[in-house]
Amino acid sequence: MKISVHKKVSLKFYKRDVLLIAKELLGKYLVRKAGKAFIAGKIVEVEAYDGTIDEASHTYRGKTKRNQVMFEGGGKLYVYFTYGMHFCANVVTGKMNDGKAILIRAVEPTEGIQQMIINRYGKEIISEKELINLCNGPGKVCRAFNINVNDNGTKLTGNDIFIVDSKNLKPASISTGKRIGIKKSVDLPWRYYITGNKFVSRLPSSQREK
């Protein structure tokens, strides 16, 4: 896919319902400018978080210095540090003070893959298994795309980090399930992923390649 800044998702896209946006992000492309080139990948897995009803959301108990970006309206990147070792990137959605966002959980690498490999593994040659594992988790996505706390609050309408539009997937191509690695509001089925895609972080056995 040839990256074009003219096909960026518009600000209006991010101002809508968080669950609708989560499903529509699947198949679109996360892009980061890397010097004069781009690194990019198809978004294949996301998780939605809604602080108004969701105890697992960082905004459930209100605004803090850490989660402030989630209250600044849709169209920004919310980046946080977790487990003392990983950054996670989230797409902020909705209106001012909504406190809603979507975690980018897995990406299928499509462009600038060599740079992503160096960013993630610190070497140039990797195995096929390592390629599959390149971006199949939120911390891995951030490492491969070199996203860290300095990118917190980045406007996704800019030219540094943005999302390139593509045709919405058909409902039959989208699987739904419980979110991973949380201890509260665990029954909310707000994890969405492209059915059968091998770059998803965790697939049910029925969808894995034989």
C-alpha positions in Angstrom: 0.0 0.0 0.0 1.4 3.4 -1.0 0.9 5.8 1.9 -1.0 9.0 1.1 -1.5 11.7 3.7 -4.5 12.8 1.6 -6.4 9.6 2.6 -6.1 10.2 6.3 -9.2 9.6 8.4 -10.9 12.9 9.1 -11.4 14.4 12.5 -15.2 13.8 12.2 -14.6 10.0 12.2 -13.2 10.1 15.7 -16.1 12.1 17.2 -18.6 9.3 17.1 -19.6 6.3 19.2 -16.6 4.4 20.6 -17.9 0.9 19.7 -18.8 1.9 16.2 -15.4 3.5 15.6 -13.6 0.4 17.1 -15.1 -1.9 14.5 -14.5 0.6 11.7 -10.8 1.0 12.7 -10.3 -2.7 11.6 -8.7 -2.8 8.2 -7.5 0.8 8.3 -3.8 1.6 8.5 -1.8 3.0 11.4 1.0 5.1 9.9 4.1 6.7 11.5 6.5 9.0 9.6 10.1 7.8 9.9 12.4 10.4 8.5 11.5 10.7 4.8 9.7 7.3 4.7 6.7 5.8 6.5 6.1 2.7 8.6 2.6 1.3 8.4 0.4 -1.6 9.2 -3.2 -2.7 8.9 -5.1 -2.5 12.2 -6.3 -6.1 12.9 -7.3 -6.0 16.6 -8.6 -3.3 19.0 -10.3 -3.0 22.4 -12.8 -0.3 23.3 -12.9 1.5 26.7 -15.7 3.8 27.9 -15.1 5.4 31.2 -18.8 6.2 31.7 -19.7 2.6 32.4 -16.5 0.6 32.2 -14.5 0.0 35.3 -11.5 -1.2 33.2 -11.2 2.3 31.6 -8.5 4.7 32.9 -11.2 7.4 33.0 -13.8 5.5 35.1 -12.8 7.4 38.3 -12.4 10.8 36.6 -9.7 13.0 35.2 -6.1 12.7 36.3 -2.8 13.9 35.0 -2.2 10.5 33.4 -5.5 10.2 31.5 -6.2 13.9 30.7 -5.8 13.3 26.9 -8.8 10.9 27.0 -11.0 13.9 28.0 -9.8 16.2 25.2 -12.1 14.9 22.5 -11.7 12.4 19.6 -8.7 12.5 17.2 -5.8 12.3 19.5 -3.4 9.5 20.6 -3.4 8.5 24.2 -0.2 6.7 25.2 0.5 5.3 28.6 3.2 3.1 30.2 2.3 -0.2 31.8 3.8 -3.1 33.7 7.0 -1.0 34.0 8.1 -1.9 30.5 5.5 -1.3 27.8 3.8 1.6 26.1 0.3 1.2 24.8 -1.3 3.4 22.1 -5.0 4.4 22.1 -7.2 6.3 19.7 -9.3 8.9 21.7 -12.9 9.1 20.6 -16.1 11.1 21.2 -16.6 14.7 22.4 -14.8 16.8 25.0 -14.9 15.1 28.5 -16.3 11.8 27.2 -13.3 9.8 28.4 -13.4 7.1 25.8 -10.6 5.5 23.7 -9.7 2.4 21.7 -6.6 0.4 22.3 -4.7 -0.6 19.2 -4.0 -4.2 20.1 -2.5 -5.7 17.0 -1.3 -4.6 13.5 -0.3 -6.5 10.4 2.9 -4.9 9.1 2.6 -3.6 5.5 5.3 -0.9 4.9 8.7 0.0 6.4 8.8 -3.5 7.8 12.6 -3.5 8.0 12.6 -0.5 10.2 9.9 -2.0 12.3 12.0 -5.1 12.8 15.0 -3.1 13.9 12.8 -1.0 16.3 11.3 -4.1 17.8 14.1 -6.7 17.8 17.3 -4.6 17.4 18.4 -6.8 14.4 17.8 -7.0 10.7 17.1 -10.7 10.0 14.2 -12.5 11.8 12.4 -15.8 11.5 8.8 -16.2 10.1 7.5 -16.7 13.7 9.2 -13.4 14.8 7.5 -11.6 11.8 4.1 -12.9 12.9 4.9 -11.7 16.5 6.2 -8.3 15.3 3.1 -6.3 16.2 0.7 -8.9 17.7 0.2 -7.1 21.1 -0.2 -3.4 22.2 3.3 -3.1 23.6 4.8 -4.7 20.5 2.9 -2.2 18.3 4.4 0.7 20.1 7.9 -0.7 20.1 7.7 -1.5 16.3 6.3 2.0 15.6 8.6 3.7 18.1 5.6 5.2 19.9 6.3 6.3 23.5 5.1 8.8 26.1 6.5 11.7 24.0 3.7 10.9 21.5 0.9 11.2 24.1 -1.6 13.8 22.8 -0.5 13.6 19.2 -3.2 14.8 16.8 -4.1 12.0 14.4 -5.0 14.7 11.8 -1.3 15.6 11.6 1.5 14.1 9.5 3.6 12.4 12.2 1.2 9.6 13.4 -2.1 9.1 11.6 -4.6 6.6 10.3 -5.2 6.0 6.6 -8.8 5.3 5.5 -10.0 2.1 3.8 -13.3 0.5 3.1 -15.2 -0.7 6.2 -15.1 -4.4 6.7 -18.3 -6.5 6.4 -19.7 -7.6 9.8 -19.0 -11.2 8.9 -15.3 -10.4 8.8 -15.2 -9.1 12.3 -15.0 -11.3 15.5 -16.0 -10.1 18.9 -14.9 -11.2 22.3 -13.9 -10.3 25.9 -10.9 -7.9 26.4 -7.6 -9.4 27.4 -5.5 -8.7 30.6 -8.1 -6.8 32.6 -9.7 -7.6 36.0 -12.7 -5.3 36.0 -15.7 -5.2 33.6 -14.4 -8.4 32.2 -17.6 -9.5 30.6 -18.0 -6.5 28.2 -17.5 -7.9 24.6 -15.5 -5.0 23.4 -12.6 -6.7 21.8 -12.8 -6.7 18.0 -10.5 -8.4 15.5 -10.4 -9.5 11.9 -11.6 -13.1 11.8 -8.8 -15.5 11.1 -6.0 -12.9 10.7 -2.7 -14.5 11.8 -1.4 -11.2 13.2 -4.1 -11.0 15.9 -2.6 -11.3 19.4 -4.9 -14.2 20.5 -7.1 -16.3 18.3 -9.5 -19.0 19.3 -8.4 -22.5 18.2 -11.1 -22.6 15.6 -9.6 -19.6 13.7 -6.0 -20.6 13.9 -4.2 -21.8 10.7 -4.0 -25.6 10.5 
